[in-house]
Structures are given as structure tokens and as C-alpha cells.
Amino acid sequence: MSRKPPPARHTTPPLGGLVDRLQRHQDYIAWVGKVQPAAPIGASGVWGSACALLAAALTASGVRPLLVLCEQTARMDQLIDAWPLFSEDAIARFPAWDTDVGDRVVYDEIFAERLRVLKSLARGEGKPVIFTTVQSVLQKVPTTETIGEATREIELGMQIDLDAWARWMLEANLHPTSSVELPGEFALRGGLLDIFAPDHLQPYRIETFGDEVSSIRQFDIETQRSLQNVDRMTVTALAPHEGHTGSLTDYLPANCTLLLNEPQQLKDAASDYLSRTEAVDKHFSYNQWLHGASHCPLVTAESIATSSGSLALPLQSVERFTGDIGRVKQQLDERAAEAEVDLICSTEAECERIGEIFADSRTLGDGRLHLMRGRLQEGFRWKDNTDGESVERIVIGSEQLFAREEVRRTARRRLGRAIDSFTDLRKGDLVVHLAHGIGRYLGLETIAREHQREEHLKIEFDGGTKIFVPASRIALVQKYVGGTR
């Protein structure tokens, strides 16, 4: 019996062909030419992760830089995960604070990410695409003047007073230590000054000969080995809470286009977020923020059109797959009878395993099943007739195909991810309280205090200890993503 060929594989970016095809679509060509300030345009049929496809098409068409605004962190991460499938353009992430001002620390990764994006935009070196959330853009940022005043440069050959530099960093709340390990620390030892600035990805070692800088090099924390020598570096000694009176819009160039993913959901998320924050003065309203961005072209992306005149993408949602593996294979064969299938697997091992599972499927036997590595949480169906060529494709991730919810591993040192809404939690979920650690969420309870009634999150810890967190302080609680306990 002859062996069936393995599923076809693609090169990076594996779904770039869809981007090229969209760019050749006559309706898209006419539509993208209308991207300009003060004349918002919209696109509909933007299902699931197809917003990443639309964003990739826009940047490939020269609409850059592009700021993609999402309803919440989970949605932003979903699009960032999908991005490499459609484009090789570099991207940046501008996340929201998930702690109160008083809880912020110099080495907070979110502070570092935000500061890196602001500084790169101020220098005119921002990435072609920035992904962010409505919560993030409503939060005020340091002004350009504040960042400028907190930034100093060191370059080879310059005269430097190491003790004065140490005093300056200490006054700016950077932490002196014998050996730097975390962003926000510095160490002075004789003629050597190690600096791990809050926004640096690696620490730098400045060596002097007399009072002159003789070398500047990046080094590895663990091995202390040099990574690369540089001629100059900048240090921004800025405490996380300093000078937050500006807006991200102050940093956006005039040619930066805003891509609003599901605008009505953005408005609702902004209203919900502001209604439960105590530090209202440290935030903009959604309309204030949009007004500040009025110098930027604006594009909306919706799954279902809410107004006439928008570009209708040739996309549909993917039907839900249910049942055991045998039933899922049957459903895929039925629904993909005339379509190519791009199945996204999170690992190479998963590609191999799914290839084995579908070895006897009609879709694979016809050569229409294509496996590729990547991350895609919400797929879509593409169907169009561009340039006289009819194409139908189903793009779907393995988690969606097998109705499996992915546990997202965060790169941050914390065990949890930010909660954007009470709907993110269900009774029995494990959560992380930033002060008390891991506990179990038991639901909401109304408590009367000082003649006022307020909803509280009830959390139980090992040993039976229970605490009640006011709803207005939900930022102190994160959803546990560290595995089982």
C-alpha cells in the first residue's frame, strides 16, 4: 500500500500569500488609497486573528507606522502571536500598567516596555507596528520633557565623574548594589560602573582610565561575559511614577495610522476600565485620547459592518469543531471539501503528531492540508475570486480545531496575567494576589463600609484564610497561568 505524502509545509511568513492576495484585491486597492487624517475608513469581515492579516496588508501597502488598538491584553497577545504568520515586519508591544502607582517599582517589566516604546518614538525610530490596549493608551505617560531631563549619554573618550553619576542614579531611585541583576540597579566598583537601566534588556559596564571612558560593553548577568562593545549608550534614570502627565498620542508621528479593532468594544472596555479605577486623574477619557490622536489617519476593523461604505474582506468565521478526534477529522473533510486548509501548530512535535492523526483524511490525501508552526487562536475562512482565480482557504489553529484552551505562559516574572474584567474569572479559578500570592477565587460579595456598598472579590488561600479585594482594586489580582498547584 502506497504511503500518503506528508502535509505541505510553508516558509516564513507562511501566510504571506494571503497578504499579497488582499493587496491585489480591487476593492482593497481603492480603499487603502483613502487612508488619511480626518477621514476615518472601515473594514468589515475581520474575524478572529484576521486583524493581524489586515494590519500586515496595510503595512505592506506603505501604511506605516501603524498603532493597533485592542480591547484587552488577551486580544493584543492573540494578534501579536499571529503576526509572524503574516509579516516579517518588526513590532512593539505597549502594555497597560496592571498595578497602582504606589505599587510600581523601578524594575517592573511593564514600565520598561512602555519606556522603550516612548523613547524609540521620541527618537523617530519606532517599530513599523505597535500593538496596544485601550487601557494602556488611557493611562498617562511621562512627557517628552520628563524623559529628556532624566536621560544622559555616555560615550567613549568622554570625561566622567563616576561618583557624580552614582549620586544622580541614586536620587532617581535606581538601586545601588554590589552586583547588578535586575533592571533599575547599578554597581560602582573603583573605575567600573555597571548600569542596568530600567529600559535596558542587558546591563552595560563602563570602564574608565583615569576620568576618561575607555570602554562601554554589554554583558551577560550570569556569566559576566561581554556581549558587544558600543561607542555610546543612554541611561534614563526615571522612577515609574514620575512625570506622568502626557499621552501616547504626543509621541505618535503625523503619519502614524490608528487601527481600531472592534471600535464599539473599545468604547465599552474604556468605560468599564475607568469606572473601576480610583486614580481617575491619571487617565484620559476615551474621547480625550481619540481627540489627541486626531492628527493620525484612522481605520476601524470590525467582524460585522456597523455602517455602509466599509471594505468587506473576503472572510468568514470558522465553524466550531466538536467531538472526538474521529469526528473532528470528519468535520474538517466535510467543511474543507473544496478548500485548502492551513493548520497552525504551536510546536514541531505537534505538527508531526497532527500529521499522523490526519494521515487517513481526505483533506491530506488530496494534498490540501498544510501544517505550519505558529500561534493562532481564532481562525477564519478566506474565499474570493481575485484576478480571475477562485481561492478558498480555511486558516485555523490546533487549539481551535480541537476545542482546546491554551494556557498562556507569560514572559514576566509574575505567575499571573492582568484581569481586564470580572468576566475573566469564574468561581474556583486560581488567582495571584500581588501581595498575598496564589489563592482560589470564590466569587463576588457585596460589603457595606462607611455607608457605601461595594463589590469585593473573595479569595481563599491555603489554610482557609480569606481576603476580600475591593472591585476598584482588581488590578491587584491576576489570573494564575503558572500551571496546576
Solvent accessible surface area in square Angstrom, and as a share of the most:
residue,aa,sasa,rsa
1,M,241,1.08
2,S,103,0.67
3,R,227,0.83
4,K,95,0.40
5,P,82,0.51
6,P,110,0.69
7,P,15,0.10
8,A,47,0.36
9,R,109,0.40
10,H,72,0.32
11,T,117,0.68
12,T,94,0.54
13,P,36,0.22
14,P,21,0.13
15,L,4,0.02
16,G,14,0.13
17,G,50,0.48
18,L,7,0.04
19,V,7,0.04
20,D,75,0.39
21,R,14,0.05
22,L,1,0.01
23,Q,49,0.22
24,R,103,0.37
25,H,35,0.16
26,Q,127,0.57
27,D,85,0.44
28,Y,1,0.00
29,I,84,0.43
30,A,63,0.49
31,W,13,0.05
32,V,26,0.15
33,G,64,0.61
34,K,113,0.48
35,V,29,0.17
36,Q,92,0.41
37,P,67,0.42
38,A,99,0.77
39,A,41,0.31
40,P,91,0.57
41,I,25,0.13
42,G,13,0.12
43,A,1,0.01
44,S,9,0.06
45,G,10,0.10
46,V,2,0.01
47,W,70,0.25
48,G,12,0.12
49,S,0,0.00
50,A,0,0.00
51,C,0,0.00
52,A,0,0.00
53,L,0,0.00
54,L,0,0.00
55,A,0,0.00
56,A,2,0.01
57,A,0,0.00
58,L,0,0.00
59,T,2,0.01
60,A,55,0.43
61,S,42,0.27
62,G,53,0.51
63,V,19,0.11
64,R,90,0.33
65,P,26,0.16
66,L,0,0.00
67,L,1,0.00
68,V,0,0.00
69,L,1,0.00
70,C,0,0.00
71,E,48,0.22
72,Q,44,0.20
73,T,22,0.13
74,A,45,0.35
75,R,36,0.13
76,M,0,0.00
77,D,14,0.07
78,Q,10,0.05
79,L,0,0.00
80,I,34,0.17
81,D,19,0.10
82,A,0,0.00
83,W,5,0.02
84,P,75,0.47
85,L,4,0.02
86,F,4,0.02
87,S,15,0.10
88,E,131,0.59
89,D,36,0.18
90,A,48,0.38
91,I,46,0.23
92,A,18,0.14
93,R,65,0.24
94,F,0,0.00
95,P,3,0.02
96,A,15,0.11
97,W,14,0.05
98,D,8,0.04
99,T,8,0.05
100,D,48,0.25
101,V,39,0.23
102,G,77,0.74
103,D,61,0.31
104,R,37,0.14
105,V,57,0.33
106,V,8,0.04
107,Y,80,0.30
108,D,4,0.02
109,E,44,0.20
110,I,9,0.04
111,F,4,0.02
112,A,6,0.05
113,E,36,0.16
114,R,6,0.02
115,L,2,0.01
116,R,73,0.27
117,V,9,0.05
118,L,1,0.01
119,K,16,0.07
120,S,19,0.12
121,L,16,0.08
122,A,62,0.48
123,R,134,0.49
124,G,69,0.66
125,E,108,0.49
126,G,28,0.27
127,K,88,0.37
128,P,31,0.20
129,V,0,0.00
130,I,2,0.01
131,F,1,0.00
132,T,0,0.00
133,T,0,0.00
134,V,0,0.00
135,Q,9,0.04
136,S,0,0.00
137,V,1,0.00
138,L,0,0.00
139,Q,8,0.04
140,K,43,0.18
141,V,0,0.00
142,P,6,0.04
143,T,32,0.19
144,T,59,0.34
145,E,116,0.52
146,T,28,0.16
147,I,11,0.06
148,G,48,0.46
149,E,144,0.65
150,A,12,0.09
151,T,39,0.23
152,R,99,0.36
153,E,80,0.36
154,I,0,0.00
155,E,64,0.29
156,L,77,0.38
157,G,42,0.40
158,M,56,0.25
159,Q,124,0.55
160,I,11,0.05
161,D,82,0.42
162,L,22,0.11
163,D,82,0.43
164,A,31,0.24
165,W,16,0.06
166,A,15,0.12
167,R,137,0.50
168,W,33,0.12
169,M,0,0.00
170,L,98,0.49
171,E,139,0.62
172,A,12,0.09
173,N,71,0.36
174,L,1,0.01
175,H,80,0.36
176,P,79,0.50
177,T,48,0.28
178,S,94,0.61
179,S,57,0.37
180,V,3,0.02
181,E,110,0.49
182,L,50,0.25
183,P,16,0.10
184,G,0,0.00
185,E,26,0.12
186,F,7,0.03
187,A,1,0.00
188,L,61,0.30
189,R,97,0.35
190,G,71,0.69
191,G,35,0.33
192,L,49,0.24
193,L,0,0.00
194,D,2,0.01
195,I,0,0.00
196,F,8,0.03
197,A,0,0.00
198,P,0,0.00
199,D,11,0.06
200,H,23,0.10
201,L,130,0.64
202,Q,59,0.26
203,P,0,0.00
204,Y,30,0.11
205,R,24,0.09
206,I,0,0.00
207,E,63,0.28
208,T,21,0.12
209,F,171,0.71
210,G,67,0.65
211,D,93,0.48
212,E,76,0.34
213,V,2,0.01
214,S,59,0.38
215,S,28,0.18
216,I,2,0.01
217,R,52,0.19
218,Q,27,0.12
219,F,1,0.00
220,D,37,0.19
221,I,47,0.24
222,E,154,0.69
223,T,79,0.46
224,Q,76,0.34
225,R,181,0.66
226,S,61,0.40
227,L,89,0.44
228,Q,97,0.43
229,N,116,0.59
230,V,35,0.20
231,D,92,0.47
232,R,134,0.49
233,M,11,0.05
234,T,50,0.29
235,V,0,0.00
236,T,0,0.00
237,A,4,0.03
238,L,0,0.00
239,A,1,0.01
240,P,4,0.02
241,H,94,0.42
242,E,61,0.28
243,G,31,0.30
244,H,26,0.11
245,T,96,0.56
246,G,5,0.05
247,S,11,0.07
248,L,1,0.00
249,T,6,0.03
250,D,95,0.49
251,Y,14,0.05
252,L,9,0.04
253,P,52,0.33
254,A,69,0.53
255,N,92,0.47
256,C,0,0.00
257,T,3,0.02
258,L,1,0.01
259,L,0,0.00
260,L,6,0.03
261,N,3,0.02
262,E,32,0.15
263,P,22,0.14
264,Q,107,0.48
265,Q,82,0.36
266,L,0,0.00
267,K,100,0.42
268,D,79,0.41
269,A,14,0.11
270,A,1,0.01
271,S,72,0.47
272,D,62,0.32
273,Y,28,0.11
274,L,39,0.20
275,S,92,0.59
276,R,31,0.11
277,T,28,0.16
278,E,118,0.53
279,A,35,0.27
280,V,92,0.53
281,D,106,0.55
282,K,78,0.33
283,H,26,0.11
284,F,39,0.16
285,S,43,0.27
286,Y,17,0.06
287,N,113,0.58
288,Q,106,0.47
289,W,3,0.01
290,L,45,0.22
291,H,141,0.63
292,G,33,0.32
293,A,3,0.02
294,S,70,0.45
295,H,68,0.31
296,C,5,0.03
297,P,10,0.06
298,L,36,0.18
299,V,0,0.00
300,T,25,0.14
301,A,0,0.00
302,E,18,0.08
303,S,27,0.18
304,I,118,0.60
305,A,50,0.39
306,T,108,0.63
307,S,78,0.50
308,S,114,0.73
309,G,82,0.79
310,S,32,0.21
311,L,10,0.05
312,A,71,0.55
313,L,11,0.05
314,P,23,0.14
315,L,11,0.06
316,Q,98,0.44
317,S,55,0.35
318,V,15,0.09
319,E,76,0.34
320,R,187,0.68
321,F,2,0.01
322,T,68,0.39
323,G,61,0.58
324,D,103,0.53
325,I,80,0.40
326,G,44,0.42
327,R,100,0.37
328,V,2,0.01
329,K,38,0.16
330,Q,92,0.41
331,Q,7,0.03
332,L,1,0.00
333,D,16,0.08
334,E,93,0.42
335,R,65,0.24
336,A,0,0.00
337,A,58,0.45
338,E,151,0.68
339,A,1,0.01
340,E,53,0.24
341,V,0,0.00
342,D,0,0.00
343,L,0,0.00
344,I,2,0.01
345,C,0,0.00
346,S,36,0.23
347,T,63,0.36
348,E,79,0.36
349,A,75,0.58
350,E,30,0.13
351,C,1,0.01
352,E,94,0.42
353,R,137,0.50
354,I,4,0.02
355,G,13,0.12
356,E,113,0.51
357,I,26,0.13
358,F,0,0.00
359,A,47,0.36
360,D,102,0.53
361,S,4,0.03
362,R,122,0.44
363,T,0,0.00
364,L,7,0.03
365,G,34,0.33
366,D,85,0.44
367,G,45,0.43
368,R,29,0.11
369,L,1,0.01
370,H,19,0.09
371,L,1,0.01
372,M,6,0.03
373,R,141,0.51
374,G,21,0.20
375,R,86,0.31
376,L,2,0.01
377,Q,63,0.28
378,E,78,0.35
379,G,4,0.04
380,F,0,0.00
381,R,20,0.07
382,W,1,0.00
383,K,115,0.49
384,D,15,0.08
385,N,104,0.53
386,T,8,0.05
387,D,103,0.53
388,G,73,0.70
389,E,96,0.43
390,S,88,0.57
391,V,25,0.14
392,E,35,0.16
393,R,44,0.16
394,I,2,0.01
395,V,0,0.00
396,I,0,0.00
397,G,1,0.01
398,S,0,0.00
399,E,22,0.10
400,Q,51,0.23
401,L,0,0.00
402,F,43,0.18
403,A,65,0.51
404,R,110,0.40
405,E,155,0.69
406,E,50,0.22
407,V,88,0.50
408,R,66,0.24
409,R,160,0.58
410,T,45,0.26
411,A,112,0.87
412,R,38,0.14
413,R,142,0.52
414,R,61,0.22
415,L,82,0.41
416,G,1,0.01
417,R,64,0.23
418,A,23,0.18
419,I,11,0.06
420,D,15,0.08
421,S,30,0.20
422,F,63,0.26
423,T,121,0.70
424,D,28,0.14
425,L,13,0.07
426,R,192,0.70
427,K,155,0.66
428,G,30,0.29
429,D,36,0.18
430,L,29,0.15
431,V,0,0.00
432,V,13,0.08
433,H,14,0.06
434,L,57,0.28
435,A,84,0.65
436,H,108,0.48
437,G,28,0.27
438,I,41,0.21
439,G,0,0.00
440,R,99,0.36
441,Y,12,0.04
442,L,54,0.27
443,G,4,0.04
444,L,73,0.36
445,E,72,0.32
446,T,60,0.35
447,I,37,0.19
448,A,62,0.48
449,R,136,0.50
450,E,161,0.72
451,H,196,0.87
452,Q,132,0.59
453,R,175,0.64
454,E,66,0.30
455,E,74,0.33
456,H,3,0.01
457,L,0,0.00
458,K,46,0.20
459,I,0,0.00
460,E,53,0.24
461,F,25,0.11
462,D,113,0.59
463,G,87,0.84
464,G,36,0.35
465,T,84,0.49
466,K,93,0.39
467,I,34,0.17
468,F,68,0.28
469,V,6,0.03
470,P,34,0.22
471,A,12,0.10
472,S,30,0.19
473,R,74,0.27
474,I,4,0.02
475,A,35,0.27
476,L,21,0.11
477,V,1,0.01
478,Q,0,0.00
479,K,45,0.19
480,Y,32,0.12
481,V,15,0.08
482,G,31,0.30
483,G,27,0.26
484,T,135,0.78
485,R,134,0.49
